[in-house]
Amino acid sequence: MRVYLAVFACGLRRYSGYRAATAAGVFTNSVFGLINASVLLAVFSAQPQINGYDAADAVTHVYLTQALIGPVAMMGPELDLAPRIRTGEIAVDLLRPAHLTPWWLAHDLGRAAFNVVFRGVPTFAMGLLVFPLALPGDPLRWAAGAVSVVLAVLTGFGLRYLYALAAFWLMDGRGITAVAVVLGGFGSGMLLPLVLYPEPLASLLRALPWSALVQVPVEIVLGKDTLPGGDALGGLAFQAAWAVGLLALSVLLTERATRRVVVQGG
């Protein structure tokens, strides 16, 4: 356990060094939030209620989404695992006295923790300054939202780890990562709340793991009955199922990939 705590601290220190990039990320997320919120306010001015969402819900969704972009890493960064497989540096990782999956998970949790505090919170605060957001008054809903963010981070890691692991078979994971980023943006609720999509597309997207990254955490905070199971517990169970399933698959495929690994690059 001490090894993984040290790796977590390493990930935290690594990303804390990119202060200018973090400030740029907060600025970019805040500006995009302002643009997206303005577009959705125009939509809801013509239709005050859409599938249980009103204008305040939509704007809150936008800024919660922007706050989650950094922690769940929907748009990157790509895990360094894929380049290390491509160059052959993975051989060093395999010599460490630690399993590959929890090693990279600990590192990514350090990255996510930094982004929650120094990118997510300031971005959401900017939304609070500009718009009247629909914030819950129940402390239990805030607690459920915090747990949901943790599960979203774990689900996001599981997805990105599998994208990177594909480099063992494809030799380069950048193509699959690029396609997955597009699908994730569309299916997570990042580009538009999933309640705005027509059926049966909306139901299909809700069943996929990407919805656990954004749509489910947002609806838990908003207290919507469109969650899996109709309440926050159902939403958390949905996220937990995907997180556990993806992490288990990651461990299984890691064992399979490294059984007869041939290091590229000599």
Summary of the structure (lengths in Angstrom):
residues: 266
radius of gyration: 19.0
end to end distance: 32.8
largest distance: 62.3
contacts: 871
relative contact order: 0.15
helix: 76%
strand: 1%
